[in-house]
Amino acid sequence: MTKTELIEAVAGDLGISKTESQKIVETIFGRITTALSTEGKMQIQGFGTFMKKLRKERMGRNPQTKEPMLIPASKTVTFKPGQDLKSKL
């Protein structure tokens, strides 16, 4: 499902316009982003938890030249599904 499809689904489920639905979806995504950047974690009861994770610096290999290279440390987001979500899958 794409963001556009999500907006259309929310508009249809709630009986509101796509513009209002877009504001709702973007607000939720914005709040998740803010929580991850400030607190490092966003827990949605019954759905799951988004967590900020730090990846350590590591050695890798350039796929074109096969030469070893240093991959710098980076930040990523992980998601751990809640029990309700797991049971529905």
MDAnalysis code that builds the backbone (N, CA, C; Angstrom):
import MDAnalysis as mda
import numpy as np

u = mda.Universe.empty(267, n_residues=89, atom_resindex=np.repeat(np.arange(89), 3), trajectory=True)
u.add_TopologyAttr("name", ["N", "CA", "C"] * 89)
u.add_TopologyAttr("resid", np.arange(1, 90))
u.add_TopologyAttr("resname", ["MET", "THR", "LYS", "THR", "GLU", "LEU", "ILE", "GLU", "ALA", "VAL", "ALA", "GLY", "ASP", "LEU", "GLY", "ILE", "SER", "LYS", "THR", "GLU", "SER", "GLN", "LYS", "ILE", "VAL", "GLU", "THR", "ILE", "PHE", "GLY", "ARG", "ILE", "THR", "THR", "ALA", "LEU", "SER", "THR", "GLU", "GLY", "LYS", "MET", "GLN", "ILE", "GLN", "GLY", "PHE", "GLY", "THR", "PHE", "MET", "LYS", "LYS", "LEU", "ARG", "LYS", "GLU", "ARG", "MET", "GLY", "ARG", "ASN", "PRO", "GLN", "THR", "LYS", "GLU", "PRO", "MET", "LEU", "ILE", "PRO", "ALA", "SER", "LYS", "THR", "VAL", "THR", "PHE", "LYS", "PRO", "GLY", "GLN", "ASP", "LEU", "LYS", "SER", "LYS", "LEU"])
u.atoms.positions = np.array([
    [0.847, -1.175, 0.000],
    [0.000, 0.000, 0.000],
    [0.895, 1.242, 0.000],
    [0.557, 2.179, -0.845],
    [1.307, 3.424, -0.915],
    [0.661, 4.468, -0.011],
    [1.353, 5.587, 0.161],
    [0.823, 6.672, 0.986],
    [-0.487, 7.193, 0.391],
    [-0.544, 7.317, -0.928],
    [-1.758, 7.792, -1.592],
    [-2.920, 6.836, -1.349],
    [-2.653, 5.541, -1.443],
    [-3.705, 4.544, -1.183],
    [-4.160, 4.597, 0.273],
    [-3.230, 4.845, 1.198],
    [-3.583, 4.970, 2.609],
    [-4.486, 6.181, 2.823],
    [-4.148, 7.292, 2.203],
    [-4.959, 8.507, 2.321],
    [-6.369, 8.259, 1.796],
    [-6.478, 7.595, 0.651],
    [-7.790, 7.294, 0.081],
    [-8.584, 6.346, 0.973],
    [-7.917, 5.355, 1.570],
    [-8.590, 4.399, 2.448],
    [-9.103, 5.092, 3.714],
    [-8.295, 5.963, 4.296],
    [-8.716, 6.696, 5.496],
    [-9.900, 7.598, 5.160],
    [-9.842, 8.275, 4.021],
    [-10.951, 9.149, 3.604],
    [-12.228, 8.333, 3.438],
    [-12.125, 7.167, 2.818],
    [-13.298, 6.320, 2.622],
    [-13.848, 5.768, 3.927],
    [-12.965, 5.333, 4.819],
    [-13.398, 4.766, 6.102],
    [-14.062, 5.800, 7.001],
    [-13.525, 7.019, 7.003],
    [-14.046, 8.052, 7.895],
    [-15.094, 8.945, 7.243],
    [-15.262, 8.828, 5.931],
    [-16.238, 9.662, 5.231],
    [-15.847, 11.122, 5.199],
    [-14.550, 11.389, 5.039],
    [-14.044, 12.761, 4.975],
    [-13.373, 12.969, 3.624],
    [-12.989, 14.204, 3.343],
    [-12.349, 14.504, 2.064],
    [-10.910, 13.981, 2.065],
    [-10.361, 13.821, 0.875],
    [-8.979, 13.359, 0.746],
    [-8.006, 14.386, 1.316],
    [-8.350, 15.668, 1.228],
    [-7.491, 16.719, 1.777],
    [-7.400, 16.599, 3.296],
    [-8.534, 16.396, 3.946],
    [-8.533, 16.216, 5.397],
    [-7.793, 14.939, 5.784],
    [-8.035, 13.891, 5.019],
    [-7.379, 12.614, 5.265],
    [-5.865, 12.739, 5.112],
    [-5.415, 13.481, 4.119],
    [-3.988, 13.693, 3.897],
    [-3.367, 14.413, 5.095],
    [-4.071, 15.412, 5.633],
    [-3.575, 16.131, 6.808],
    [-3.425, 15.191, 7.999],
    [-4.390, 14.299, 8.190],
    [-4.354, 13.340, 9.302],
    [-3.159, 12.394, 9.155],
    [-3.009, 11.819, 7.971],
    [-1.916, 10.856, 7.727],
    [-0.564, 11.544, 7.885],
    [-0.400, 12.716, 7.318],
    [0.874, 13.428, 7.419],
    [1.172, 13.866, 8.852],
    [0.145, 14.198, 9.610],
    [0.336, 14.557, 11.014],
    [0.823, 13.346, 11.809],
    [0.230, 12.199, 11.574],
    [0.659, 10.977, 12.274],
    [2.101, 10.641, 11.925],
    [2.449, 10.677, 10.642],
    [3.830, 10.394, 10.237],
    [4.795, 11.405, 10.841],
    [4.381, 12.666, 10.892],
    [5.209, 13.709, 11.481],
    [5.445, 13.483, 12.965],
    [4.413, 13.067, 13.682],
    [4.548, 12.801, 15.113],
    [5.465, 11.610, 15.368],
    [5.366, 10.583, 14.535],
    [6.261, 9.428, 14.670],
    [7.699, 9.870, 14.438],
    [7.932, 10.657, 13.408],
    [9.271, 11.155, 13.091],
    [9.831, 12.003, 14.229],
    [9.007, 12.890, 14.771],
    [9.442, 13.737, 15.879],
    [9.792, 12.910, 17.108],
    [8.955, 11.944, 17.428],
    [9.209, 11.094, 18.597],
    [10.501, 10.309, 18.429],
    [10.748, 9.800, 17.230],
    [11.981, 9.045, 16.996],
    [13.209, 9.929, 17.100],
    [13.117, 11.151, 16.589],
    [14.287, 12.024, 16.618],
    [14.566, 12.570, 18.014],
    [13.531, 12.781, 18.832],
    [13.750, 13.333, 20.169],
    [13.893, 12.257, 21.241],
    [13.032, 11.264, 21.218],
    [13.027, 10.247, 22.261],
    [13.676, 8.931, 21.831],
    [13.755, 8.698, 20.524],
    [14.351, 7.470, 20.020],
    [13.399, 6.291, 19.991],
    [12.127, 6.517, 20.342],
    [11.179, 5.412, 20.408],
    [9.755, 5.931, 20.272],
    [8.910, 5.170, 19.587],
    [7.482, 5.510, 19.478],
    [6.707, 4.208, 19.601],
    [5.937, 4.084, 20.674],
    [5.173, 2.869, 20.911],
    [3.694, 3.141, 20.678],
    [3.078, 2.308, 19.834],
    [1.648, 2.406, 19.560],
    [1.021, 1.126, 20.102],
    [0.294, 1.260, 21.201],
    [-0.267, 0.102, 21.898],
    [-1.102, -0.752, 20.949],
    [-0.838, -2.049, 20.914],
    [-1.587, -2.976, 20.078],
    [-1.087, -3.055, 18.646],
    [-0.208, -2.162, 18.257],
    [0.318, -2.167, 16.887],
    [1.787, -2.543, 16.867],
    [2.615, -1.766, 17.576],
    [4.036, -2.075, 17.621],
    [4.856, -0.883, 18.073],
    [6.176, -1.061, 17.986],
    [7.104, -0.042, 18.447],
    [8.124, 0.278, 17.369],
    [8.264, 1.566, 17.068],
    [9.314, 2.053, 16.183],
    [10.470, 2.488, 17.072],
    [11.702, 2.060, 16.744],
    [12.862, 2.414, 17.555],
    [14.010, 2.887, 16.678],
    [14.727, 3.890, 17.169],
    [15.920, 4.365, 16.486],
    [17.062, 3.437, 16.882],
    [17.856, 2.997, 15.892],
    [18.955, 2.078, 16.160],
    [20.225, 2.628, 15.522],
    [21.320, 2.523, 16.240],
    [22.613, 2.955, 15.722],
    [23.369, 1.757, 15.167],
    [23.829, 1.870, 13.933],
    [24.657, 0.823, 13.329],
    [26.114, 1.209, 13.497],
    [26.935, 0.256, 13.921],
    [28.348, 0.527, 14.120],
    [29.072, 0.607, 12.776],
    [30.216, 1.243, 12.814],
    [31.097, 1.281, 11.648],
    [31.575, -0.149, 11.378],
    [31.661, -0.539, 10.095],
    [32.067, -1.911, 9.788],
    [32.785, -1.974, 8.450],
    [33.460, -3.079, 8.237],
    [34.154, -3.293, 6.968],
    [33.201, -3.961, 5.984],
    [33.254, -3.513, 4.750],
    [32.442, -4.086, 3.694],
    [33.288, -4.265, 2.455],
    [32.647, -4.539, 1.345],
    [33.371, -4.756, 0.104],
    [32.641, -4.044, -1.020],
    [33.388, -3.312, -1.822],
    [32.823, -2.643, -2.987],
    [32.424, -3.730, -3.985],
    [31.153, -3.829, -4.360],
    [30.722, -4.910, -5.248],
    [31.311, -4.824, -6.659],
    [31.718, -3.648, -7.086],
    [32.272, -3.509, -8.437],
    [33.748, -3.850, -8.488],
    [34.497, -3.355, -7.513],
    [35.951, -3.555, -7.541],
    [36.416, -4.672, -6.608],
    [35.534, -5.163, -5.751],
    [35.830, -6.212, -4.764],
    [36.845, -5.764, -3.718],
    [37.125, -4.486, -3.653],
    [38.090, -3.985, -2.678],
    [37.393, -3.724, -1.346],
    [38.096, -4.000, -0.229],
    [37.508, -3.715, 1.076],
    [37.325, -2.205, 1.272],
    [36.263, -1.843, 1.979],
    [36.002, -0.436, 2.253],
    [35.333, -0.309, 3.609],
    [35.502, 0.828, 4.228],
    [34.913, 1.094, 5.528],
    [33.521, 1.685, 5.334],
    [32.523, 1.042, 5.933],
    [31.149, 1.546, 5.889],
    [30.947, 2.351, 7.170],
    [30.657, 3.637, 7.078],
    [30.554, 4.478, 8.274],
    [29.345, 4.115, 9.145],
    [29.397, 4.513, 10.400],
    [28.280, 4.317, 11.316],
    [27.071, 5.090, 10.801],
    [25.880, 4.577, 11.077],
    [24.665, 5.243, 10.610],
    [23.516, 4.976, 11.575],
    [22.442, 5.721, 11.383],
    [21.236, 5.554, 12.181],
    [20.156, 4.962, 11.288],
    [19.317, 4.115, 11.857],
    [18.222, 3.516, 11.112],
    [17.017, 3.370, 12.034],
    [15.888, 2.975, 11.486],
    [14.677, 2.757, 12.265],
    [14.298, 1.290, 12.170],
    [13.975, 0.702, 13.324],
    [13.495, -0.676, 13.339],
    [12.054, -0.677, 13.840],
    [11.339, -1.732, 13.536],
    [9.954, -1.869, 13.966],
    [9.764, -3.239, 14.580],
    [9.187, -3.271, 15.774],
    [8.867, -4.526, 16.435],
    [7.349, -4.597, 16.565],
    [6.714, -5.541, 15.873],
    [5.256, -5.605, 15.916],
    [4.743, -6.030, 17.291],
    [3.571, -5.518, 17.656],
    [2.916, -5.890, 18.901],
    [2.174, -7.211, 18.748],
    [1.697, -7.746, 19.865],
    [1.021, -9.046, 19.855],
    [-0.243, -9.034, 19.005],
    [-1.023, -7.960, 19.069],
    [-2.247, -7.885, 18.269],
    [-1.938, -7.967, 16.786],
    [-0.915, -7.256, 16.343],
    [-0.525, -7.277, 14.931],
    [-0.004, -8.648, 14.543],
    [0.822, -9.238, 15.388],
    [1.378, -10.573, 15.113],
    [0.273, -11.605, 14.947],
    [-0.736, -11.533, 15.804],
    [-1.809, -12.522, 15.755],
    [-2.662, -12.384, 14.491],
    [-2.715, -11.184, 13.923],
    [-3.504, -10.973, 12.704],
    [-2.756, -11.352, 11.441],
    [-1.443, -11.546, 11.567],
    [-0.647, -11.945, 10.400],
    [-0.684, -13.440, 10.307],
])
